[in-house]
């Protein structure tokens, strides 16, 4: 927990450091620009291109008005209206799409200059920086020089040239792998930058990419949006802008016609507005700043950090073995030389022998240092990220993919995640009458059941108090834009209006209070033709009813809301909610005057209607929740909806079980820490919750219960909970840009099933890395022990530098590619999640590692010390043949052990293997290249061609490792005990199967 907090603290410091860099760069840049302007006293002139295009203002002057908040120059140009005229834009019509190319040529494109991507040769250069490889290259050069002096051309070159070719092969494979990853991450980074906004063009509201934005565009801003360009405020309601990313000031800025300047890179904290774009790309402050900051890249994931520690320990062990091997070889060499020719006489061949000893020792370090561990993590995560992108999940941070595999709790929203988010008004209560709207004649029946005055109030309340709007399509049709709830109510109002004479909407909006997830309501103040004012408010049923002391009865009259009436109204709300309908109430209040400073009233309203909105459960959600339960992942619904609606949906999805608790946010937040400790494990549904309630729940799950928590969110106010969670999941469709920015994963289709796919791939990543570590540690142990023992006993190492470099490539790059790219299987979701602090290398892995190592050491030892006699190998080259056989058998043991490592516990290691073309390809390439090395590259690899019988021996000994693997998996391993289920009920299974 302390380590986890430390990591989060470091990440927060990094984030703050980046913000500080931006602010410092901003201040320095601003000072420089002011100085330059002061020195030059710059005059902006209209060029022929600008005049020919029909514009009347210089691009730099236009950009400087907003960036410098220059009200004096703005008024000189006629204010926002004058600027609009000079850039040929209309507030209602926008710009013409035919002008886009011209505007981009004159005023620029909405992109900032990025630093060029690293070329392939830069990755080659990076791979060559490895110190052990540099030492080996020096050894190879010395070997070549000494070899040429003693044995002449070309024989003297073979040893040195063989090492150099092996090094180049390792370098090229590493560079290609890293380069491909960089391209993949670049592609994913581009996906992150795909942000769409609403603009008005050609008189139609349409959705475009921020990169297609041009000067003159009319942009529609709403809560949670990231401002995509510099611009001027046209009109709007209660617009608050968070400029902390630029200025560092935490206090939001109120934007109005008196202060109309809006800067790119800031966030809409509250309200809505239309903005006229005045500068894009490199002419904005944000664009210039972003181009000066270098890309930070991905931080190391927790697993990479952990494996780097493992690699360091193994590297130190390798260094010890390498030093001992070199010392033993040198001592034996000096003793033999002293006993034969004496230590006073030295020849060039002696120097070559010492160089080769040193090269062998250095190569042992190369093999021992498992640089493939971090590579395997990156490869696995990159592979998973690519696959998840195809499955509609954009992973923004590498660590999220890995952490999701350990998630024990998912706190999910209801609307749009568990449900389809395609809402329709299914029932309505008005004038003491409850009507179902599913039949064809339902609207006519509703018209006849209520008075014209009541109908007029209802329609005015729907049309005036909404954040949705009707816009024209390019083909002339009409589309309703807005949140699903707002769309459903407005569409209902349009249909209802179509069934009688169109209502006179001769009222004017005076003040708007947009929907707020804390207040759970929205309100609008309109002025009526008779000079009076009327408030309309709409929101969560219980909250609106609490604000009402009057209601409209069956005759259309306003009557007091008596206790009997209130009870009846609440009964209707609960009835709608029990049918899994989302409920909202509409109410109004009249007044003679108003004040600009006052908020909407909190009481004295007259209840007009209750809407019951249907939002069906998504197909596949029930199965996905069931899969979570099987995997030991507890799904908790956290929603702002009515508790009865939440319970009905939760039961339908399988979230709310017999032993679970459904609780409301106000009740939850009033609990003491001791009460929460007993309550939280049983909470499965939290209704009427605030974003703060979600944050409290997540904090306690992580702190009290040490749970790895994933949280979904879509609103700006969800950002704290998304940031606090181990994995923040933002909705790609319904989510605001602020929520997406705080999230680790963006669920592009807002579907709960997609979240389960992220968990499946997260587990696949973790288990794949475990498979690779098991494979690599086996190779390490065998290579180190066999060379050291041979050096001590025979005075020579059976595996040469070139051979060890090839083995190193098999187990590092190729092994990582083969094992780290295994797709998930269904069995992975039948195991409990890996808890915090659990050992990465399990007892099952140690059993497999030690068993396979022992088998390989016995086989290679028998070949080394008794191979010539057992296999009847005679002749002058018998030593070379047996060393080649040892090398060949060692490689094929690794090939078959790679297959064996596909499953750490299951006996059937071939399941799904033939559908994984990457794995099959790497096994085939490894085997084919081994044949080429033995039969055709013996001069460089110190091998000799083998007879077909000896090939059979090598392959046969390697294949026996599969049988050894089966035997090992039949040996029971003592488990660490049964872990309690995170929900506090039945214990989860544990043991060897739960890797």
N, C-alpha and C positions, 0 to 999 in steps of 0.2 A: 504493500500500500504506500509506504514511504517513497519507494522507487518510482511508483506510478505518479505520485504527487509531484515528485522532483521533475519527472519527464514533462508533465503538464506545465509546471512552472517554467521550465526551460523554453518550451514552445511558446508560452505567453510572452516571455522576455524577448524571444525572436520576433514575435509579431509586433510587440511594442517598438523594438529596435527598427524594424522596417518602417513603421509609421513615423518614427522620429527622423529617419533618413529622408522620408518624403517631405516632412515639414521643414527640415533644414535646407533641403534642396530648393523648396519653394521660396523660403525667405531669401536665400542667396540669389536665386534667379530673379526674384522680384526686385531686389536691390540693384542688381546688374541692369535690368531693363529700365528701371527708373533713372539710373545714372546715364545710360545710353540715350534715353529720350531727352533727358535734361541737356546733355551735351549737344545732341544733333538738332534739338527742337524740330523734330521730324514733321514734315508736311506730307499728308497722304494725297496722292494724285490718282486720277482716274486714267487708266491706260486705254489704248484703243480697243483691246480685247474686252475689257469690262464694258465699255460704252457700246461696242458692237453686240454684246450679248444682252443688252437692255438693262443692265444694272447701274445703280447710281451711287455706289459706295465702295470704297477700297476694302478688300478682304482683311488687311491688317488693321485698318481703322475700326472696322466692324468687330473684329475679335478683341481689340483693346478696350472697347466700350464695356463689354461684359467682364473681362478679366480684371480691369481696373475699377469696376463699379463707378464708371465716369458718368454721373447723372447730368453734368453740365453739357457734355458733348451729345448725350442722348437727347436732351431737350433741344439742342441746336439742330438735330436732324428730324425734329418733329415727334419725338417720343417713340413708343413702340409702334404706333400707327405709321409714323413717317419711315421708320426702318423697314416695316413690312412692305410699304410701297416701293422703297428703293431696291429691295431684293425680289420684287415681283412675286409676293406671296399674299395670300388672303387668309384671314383668320377662319373663315367658314369653308372656303374651297381648298385651302392649302396650296400646293404647287402643282404644276403639270408634270406628269411622269415623263413627258417627252423632253423636259429640260434637264434631266438628271446628269447626262454626260457633260453638258455645258457648265452646270453648277459645280460638278466635281473638278472640272478643268480650272475654273476661276477661283473657287473657294476651298478646294481641296477635298480629299476623301476622309472618311471617319476611321482612320487607322493611324496608329503611331509607329514610328520607325523602330523595328526590332533588330536586335543584334543578330548578325548572320549565324545560321546554324553551324555547328562544328562539322568539319568535313571528315570523311572516312580516314584520311591520312593522319588527322589529329588523334584519332582513337588508336591508330597503329603506333604513333609516337608515345601515347600514354602507356600502352601495353609494354613498350620497350623500356619504360622507366623502372620496371621491377628490378630491385637490387640483385636478387639471386640470379636473374637472367643475365644481368650485366656481368656479374662475376663469371657466369658460365661462358659468356661470349669471350671474355678475356682469356679464360682457360682454353677455349677452343682455338683462339688465335695463337697462344703460346704452343699448344699441341701441334698446330699446323706448321709453325716455324721450326720447332724442334724436329718434327716428323720429316719435313723436307730436308733438314740438315743431315739427319741420320739415315733415312730410308729413300730420299730422293722423290722425284715426281713420277707418277701421281700417287704412289702408295703412301707416302708420308702425309698426304693431305686427307686421307680417308677419315681418320678419327675426328680431327678438328672440323672438317667439312660436314661430317654426319651430325655433330652437336649443333653447328650453326643452322643447318637445314631443319633440324628438329625444333630449335628455338624459333625460327621464322614461321614454322607451321603452327606452333603454339600461339605466337603473337598474332598471326593472321586470323586464326579461328577465334581468339579472344576479341580482336578488334571488330571482326564481322558481327559477332554476337552483341557486343556493346553498341555498335553503330545501328544495328537493327532495333535494339531496345530504344535508342535515342529517337529514332524515327517514329516508333510506336508511341512513346511518351509525347512527342511533338504533336502527333495526330490527336491523342487524348486531350492535350492541352488546348488544341484548337476547338475541340468539342466543348470544353469548359467555357470558352469565350463566346459561344453561340447564344446570344441573348436577343430576344425579339421584343419589339415595342409596338405600340399602336400610334399611327400617324394619320392625318387627313391629307389625302392626295386626290386631285381631280374630283373634289367634292365628296369622296367616299372615305370612310374610316377603314384602314387596313393594317395588317400586321406585317412588319418588315424586320429584317436583321439590323442590328445597330450599325453594322458595317455599310449598309446601303443608305444610311441617313445622310442628308445633305443640308446645306444652309438654306433656310426658307421653309423647311418642314415644320408642320404644326404637330408637336408631340403631346400625347395625352399621358400625364403622370398620375400615379395613384400610390397609396400606401405601400411601402416595401420596394418601390422601384429604385434602381440605380440610375442616376441621371446620365444619359449617354453622350451628351454634348453640352457646350456652353449655350445659354439661351436667355431669352427675356420672357417674363411672366405676361401672359395675355389676359386670362381670367381664371378663377378657380375658387375653391372654398377651403379656408383654414389650412393653407399650405405651410407645413413646417419642414425645413430642410436640415438634415444633420450634416454639418460641414467638418466634423471632427477628423475625417480622413485627410483633409487639406490643412485646416487651421489648428487642429488639436483642441479646439474649444468644444467642450461636451454639451454646452447649451445650444439647443436647436435655434435656427434662424427663421423668423416669420417672414414669408415672402408676400408682397402685395404690390399694387401698382406704384406705390411710393418707393418700394425697394424691390425692383423687378429682376434683379440679377441672379441667375441660377448657374452654378458651375458644374462641369462634368466631373464624375467621380464621387459626387455627394449622393446622399440617400434621402428619399422621401420618408419622413418619420410619421407624418400625419397629413390628412387632407387629400385634395386632388386638384389638378390644374391643367391648363393648356399652356404650352411653351413654344415660343418661336425660336428656332435654332439659328444662332448667329456665328458660331465657330465650331469646326469639327477637327478631329485628328490632331495634327501637330500644331494647330493654331490655338488649341485649348491649353490651359495650365496643366491639366491632368495628362494630356498627351505628351507634352514636353517633359514632364517629370518622369513618366513611365519609361520613356526612351532612354533616360539617363541611368535608370536602375537596371543592373544586370539581373538576369533570372537567377533565383536562388536555388532552383532545382528541388528535388525531393529530399526531405530529411530521411535519415536512416530509420527504418521501422524498428519496433521493440525486438522483434525476432532477429533482425540483422544485427542489432547491438549485442544480443545474447550470443549469437553464433560467432560474432567477431571475437568475443571473449573466449569461446571454445577454440576458435582457430589459433588464437594467441598461445593458449596452453599447449595445444598439439604442436604448434610451431616450435615452442621451447623444447618439448620432448624430442622433436625431430633434430633440432640443433644439437642436443646432447648426444643422440645416437650418431649423428653425422661426425661430430668431433671424436667420439670414441672409435668409430669405424676408421677414420683417417689416422688416428693415433695408433691403433692396432696394426693397420696395414703398413704404416711407416716403421714401426718397431720391428715387425717381422721382416720387412725388406732390409732394414739396416743390419739385423742379426744375420740374415742369409748372406748379405753382401760381405759383412765382416768375416764370416766363416769361409767364404769362397775366394774372393779376390782382394779382400781388405778394403777398409774405408778410405784409404789414401788414393785409390784409383777410381775416377768418375768418368762416365761416358755420356754421350747425348741420349742414349736409350734409357739411362737411369733418370735423366731429367724428364723424359717423356712418360716414364712409369709414374714418377711422383706427380706430374701434372694430371695424369689420368686418375690417380688416387684422389687428388684434390677435387677433380671434376665429379667423380663418383660421390664424394662426401657432400659437395654442394648440391648435386642432383637429389640426394636423399632429403636435403632440406626442402628443395623444390617440391618433391613428392609429399613430404610430411606437412608442409604448410597448406592447409586446405582452403586455398583462395576460392575454391569452387563453392564454399558454403554461402557467402554473401551473394555470389553470382546465382546460385540456385534459388535463393529467396527472390531476387529481382526477377529472374526468368519466370518463376512460378507466378509471382504477383502480376507481372506484365501480361502473361498468358491469360490469367484469370480476368484481368481488367479488360482485355480485348474481347473475351468471350462474354463477359457481363455487359459490355457495350452493345453487343448483338442481342442480349436479353433485356435491353431497356434499362440498364443501370450504369450510370456514369460515376466511376470511382474517382473522386477528386484528390484523395490522399492515399498513398500506397498502404499505409499502416491500417487503414480501415478495412481493407479486404482481408487482411490477416486477422485483425481483432474480431471481425464479425464471426469468425469460426469459433470463438470462445464465448459468444453472447449467450447469456442464460436467461435474459429477460428482454422482451420487445414491448415498449410502450408505444402503442399505435393510435393514431387518430381514427375516427370512424368515417366521417364524410370524405368520399373520394378515394380513400385507401381500402377500407373494407367494403364500401359501397361504390356504385358505378359513377356517382356524381352527375348523373343525368336526371335532374329533378323535375317533377311535375306536381302541381297542386292537385291532390287527390280528394281532399275533403275541405269544407269551409263551414264555419259556424258564424252566423250573422243574424241579427234581429231575433235571437233566441231560437233560431232554426239551424239544424245541422244537416248539410247536404253532401252527398257523395257526387263527385264530378266525373265518374267513370263512364256513365252512359251517354248516348248521343244527344239526348234531349235534356241533359242536366242543366245546361246554361239557360235554356228557355224556362225550365222549372224554377231556377234561382231568380230569374228576372221577375217572374210572376209572384214569387213568395215575399219579396221585400219592396218597400216603398221607393219611389223615384228619388226622394231626398236622401235616403240611406244609400242607394246605389251611387248617387252623385258623390257623397262623402267617400265611399269605398274607392271609386275610380280615381278621385282626386288624390286620396291618400296613397294609392298604388303608383300613380304617374309622377307625382311630385316628390315623394319620399322614396327614391330609388337611386342606386348607384349604377344600375344598368341603363343602357340606352339603345334606341333603335337607329341603325345606320343603313345607308344604302350600299348595296353591293355594286360591283362593276357592271353587272348585267341588269341593273335596275331593281333588283329584288331587295327585300328588307331582311336584316339580320339583327337579332338581339344580342348585344355584347354585355358581359358582366359576370359576376360570380354565379355559379349554378343556382343558388337559392334566389338571388335577385332576378335572374333570367326567368325562373319558374313563375314567380309572382307577376312580373311584367307581362310575360306571355299570356298568363291567365287574364290579366287586366285587358290586354288587347283583344282577346277572344270575346270577353264579356262586353267590351265596348262595341264590338262588331254586331252584337245582337240587339242593339237599340241605337237611337240617334246619338251621334258623337257628342260627347259632353263638352261644353264650353270650358276650355282650360284658361280662362282669362284671369289667372292669378300669377303673381311674380315671386320667384324665390328671393328671399331676403337674406337668409342665413342657412348654412348647411353644417351639420355635425356628422361626419362620416362614421360608419360602423367602427366600433372599438371593441376589441376582444375582452377588455377589462369591464367596460360598462355593459357589454352585450346588447347594445341597442344603437340605433341611428335616429337622427331627428332632422327636420327641416322646418323652417319658418317661412310662410308665404303671406303675401299681402293680398287681400281680397278686393274686388271692385268697390265694395261699400266702405272702404277705408279701414276696415278692421284687419287684424292679423290672426293667423291660425298656425299652431304648431301641430305637426304630424310626427308621431314616433312609432317605431317598429323595432321589434327585437324578441329576445327570449320571453316566452309566455309568462312565467312566474314573475319576472321583473316588471313587465308592462302591466300585468293585472294588479300588482302591488301599487303601481303609480295611479291607478284608476279609482275614482269614487263615483263615477257615473257609467251608464251603459245605454245603448240604443235598444229599445224594446221592439216587439213585433209590429207595432204601429209606426215605427220610425221616430218615436219620441225619446228624448234623453231623460232617463229616470235614474234615481239613486241606485248604486250597486250595493244592495242589501247583503247581509250575510248569507241568506238563502240563494240569492243570485250568484254571489261569489263562489259558494259551494258548488252550484250548478256549472259555473264556468270552469272551475278547477277540475270537476268531474269530466267535462268535455275534453279538456286538455289531456287528462290521464287516459281517457278513452282513445283519443287519437294516438297518443304515445304508445299505448299497449298494442296498437296495430302497426307498430314500427314506423310511424309517421313523425317527421320532424315538425315541431309546432312553433309558430310565430304569431304574435298578436299585433294588431294595428289599432292605434288610438289617436285622438285629437284633443286639442284644447284651444279655445279662442281667447283673444285678448284685445285690448284697445291700443296698446303701444308696446314698444320693446326697446331694449338697450343693446348696443353693439357689444358691450363687455360681458353681458350675462349669458350663461349657458342655458340650455333647454330646461324647462321646469322639471322637478322630480315628483310632482303630484298634481292632483286636480284634473286628470285626463278623463275622457269619455271613451270607453271601449267600443270599437267598431266591429272588429271581426277576429276570428282565430283561423289561421291557415294550417292545414295538415298536409305537409309536403312529403311525397313518397320518393325514396332514394333506394332502389333495390340493391341487395347484396351482390357483389361481383361474383361471377361464376368462378369456381375453383378456390374461393377463399376458405370454405369449410374444410376442404382437403388440405389446404396449406396450413391451417391452424392445427389440424390433426397431426400433420407431419412435424410441426413444432413441438407438440406435446410428446410425440414419440422420441424426439431428439433431446428432450429435457429442457426445452426452451419454453418459458412461460410467457404467454401473450396477455398483455394488460391493455384494455381499451381506456383511453383518456380523451374525453370529448366534452365540448361545451353544451351538448344537447341535454334535453329533458331526461331524467333518470329512467323513466319508463321506456322511452324510445331506445335509450342506450341498452337497457337490459334486454329488450325484445331483439335488437340486432345482435347483441352479444350471444344470446342463446341460439339464435339462428346460425351464427358463425361457429359455435362450439367453444366460445371463449369463457362464458359464464357457466360454471359447473355447480353441482349440488353443494360442494363445500366452500365455494367462493363467495366473496362479498362484493356488493355494489354499493358505492358510497358517493355522496355529493361533495363537491369541492369545499363549500363553506364548513361542513362538518369535519372534513379531513384536516383543514388548515388550523382548526381550533384544538386539535389533539396535542397532548404533551409528548415529548420524546419517548417516554416509557410506553405510552399508549400506542404510539406509532410503531414501536418495535414489535408489539404483539399483533398489530393490525395489518401492517404492510404486506407480510407474506401471504395473507389471504385475500388482499384486494385484487379483483379481476376486472372491475369496471369502476371508473371514476367519472361521474357526470357533473354537468354544470361547473366545470373546472376552469380556473384561470391559468394563464401561462405560468404564473408563479407556483401554482399547485403542482404542475407537471415538473417544474424545476426542483421543488421540494422532494417529490417522490423519487426522482432520479438521483438526487444527492444522497438520500437516505439508503436507497438500494445499493449504491456504490460504497457509501461509508459504513453503514451499519452491517450490511449483509455481504459485503465484498463481491457483489454481483458485477458481471460485465454487462452493461446495459446499452441497448440500442433504442433510439428514440426517433419517431417520425414527427415532422412538423411542416407547416406550410406558410404560417404567418410570420410577420416581422417580430411579434412578441414571443414566438417560439425560439428565437435565436439563442437566448440564455440556456434553455434546456438542451438544444442541439449542441451547443458548445460544451456544456457540462457532461453530456453523455460520452461514453467510450466511443460510440459510433452514432453520429447524427445523420439521419436520412431525411432529406428534403424532397418535397414533391415537385416534379418537373413541370407539371401542367398548372396545378393550383398554387404552387409555391411562389412566394415573392423572391426577388433577387437577393434581399438581405438574408432570408432563410437559407437560400442556396449557398450563399457565401459562407455561412456559419456551419454548413453541413460537410460531412466527409463523403457521403454518397448521395447522388441525385437520382431518385427513382423517376425515370423519364415518363413512364405510363401511369404513375400514381397508383400502382397495383400492389396489393399486399403479397401476392404470389411472387412478384419480382424480388421482394425483400427476402423471401425464403431462398431464392436462387443465390442471393448474395451470401447468405449464411452457408449454403451448400458449398459454394466456391471457396469461402473462407476456411471451412474445414478441410477442403481438398488441398488448399495451399499448405496448411499446417502439417497435414499427414504426408503430403508429397515431400516436404522438407525433411520430415523424420525419416522417410524411406531413403532419401539421398544421403543423409547423415549416417544411417546404418550402413549403406553401401560404401561410403567413402572411408569411414573408420576401419572397416574390414580391410580395405586395400592398404591403408596406412600401416596398420599393425603388421600385416604380412610382409610388405615391402621393407619396412624398417628392421624387423626381426631377422628375415632371411639374409639380408645383406650384412647385418652386424654379425650374426652367428657364423656365416661363411667366411667373413674377414678374419674372425678370431681363430677359426679352425683350419681353413685352407690357405689363408693369406691373400685371397682374391674375392671380388664381389661378382656373383653370377649375373647380376643385372647391371648392365653398363649405363653410362650417362644417357646415351641416345634412347636405349630401351626404357629407362625410367621416365624420360620426358614423354614418350609415347603413352606409357601407362598413366602419367599425370594428366595428359589430355583426355584419355578415356574416362578417367574418374572425375575430372573437374568439368570441363566444358561439355563434352558429349554426355557424360553421366547426368549432369544437371539438366541438359536438354531432354534426355530420355525420361527421367524420373520426375522432374519438376513440372512437366506438362501433362500429367495424367488427369483426365477429367474426373469430376466427382461421380460417385455411384450411390445408389439408394441406401446401402448399408451405413454410409457415413451419417445419415440422419436418423439412425437407430441407436446412436450412442449419446451419452450425456456430453455437454460441453466441457471443454478443458477449463478448469478453474484458474483463478489468479495464483501465481506462485507454484504451480505444479511443475515437476521436473520435465524438461524437454526430452531428455534421453530416458526412456522408460525401461523398466526391468525386462520387458519383452524384447526391446531393441538390444539390450546388453546380452540377453540369451542368444539372439541371432548372430550378433557380432562375434562373440567369443566362440560360439560353435563353428561358424564358418571359418574364422581365423585359424582355429585349431586344426580343422580338416585340411585347409590349404597349406599350413606349415608342415603338417605330417607328410602330405603328398610331395611337396617341393623338397623337403628334407630327405625323403627316401630317394628321390631322383638325384639329388645332389651327391649323396654319400654312397648310394648303392645302385644308381641307375644304369651305369655301364655294365655291371655284372647281371642285374636282373633282366635287362633288355638285350644283352649280348651285343653291346656296341663296342666294336674294336677298330683299330686302325690309328693312324697318326692324328686324325682330326676328331678322335672320340671325345676329347674334352670340349671342343667347339660344338659338336653335335649335342652333347648332354646339356650344355649351357643354353643352346638354342631351344632344346626341348623344355627346359625349365621355364625359359621366357615365354614360350608358346603356351605351355600349360597354365602358367600364371595368368596370362591374358584371357584365355578361355574360361578360367575359373571366374574371372571378373565379369565376362560376358554373361555367363549363366547365373552368376550371383546377382547381376543387374535384373535379370528376369525374376529371380527369386525375391528380390527386394520390392517387387510390385505389391506384394501382400506381406504384411508383418505378422499376421496371425492366421489368415485363411490359407488353407492348403492349396486351393486351386489358383495358381498364380497366372494362368493363361486367360482367365476371364477378362474379356474386353481388350485383350492385348492386340488382337488382329484388326480391331477397328481403330487403334491408335497408330496412325501411319507415321507419326514422328518417332515413336518408340521403335517400331519395326525398321524404319529407315536407318536409325542410328545403330541398331544391332547389326544390320546388314552391312553398313559402311565400315563399322569396326572390324567385323570378321573379314571383309574383303581386303581392307587395308593391311590387316595382319598377314594375310596370304602374300600380298605384294612385298611387305617388309621381309618376310622369311625367305621367299623364293627369288626375289629380284633385287632387293636393296641390302643384301648381306654385307657388302663392302662397307657401307656406312653404319649399319646397325650391329655389326659384329656378330652376324648370324650366318648359318649355312643352310642350304636347302635340306628339307627333311623328306624321308620316304613316306609313302602313303600310310604305311603301318604306324610310323611315329606320329603322323597327323591324327590318325584314329586314336592313338594313346592320349594325345593332348586334348582332343575334343571330348573323348570319353571321360577323362579325369575331370574336365570342366563340368560336364553334364551331371556327374555324380553329385555336384554341389546342390543340384535341384533335389535329389533324394535326401541329402543331408538336411536341406531346408525343411522338407516334409517331416523328417524325424524330430528336428528341433521344435517344430510347431506342435508336436504331440506332447512335448514336455511341459507340464503345468508350471506356471509362474505364480508365486504368491502375490496376491493383489495388495494394494495399499489400504484396503477396507472399503466399506460401503459409504458412499457420499450421500448426504441428505439432499433430497430434492429442494430446489430453491423455493418451491411454493409451500413448503412446510408440511406436505402430505406424504404420500408414499415415497420410500427411498428409491433413488435411481440405482440401476445395476452398476457394478464396477468390476474391475478385474482386467485380465489381459486383453479382452476384446475392446476395452475402452482406451484406445491409444491416444 
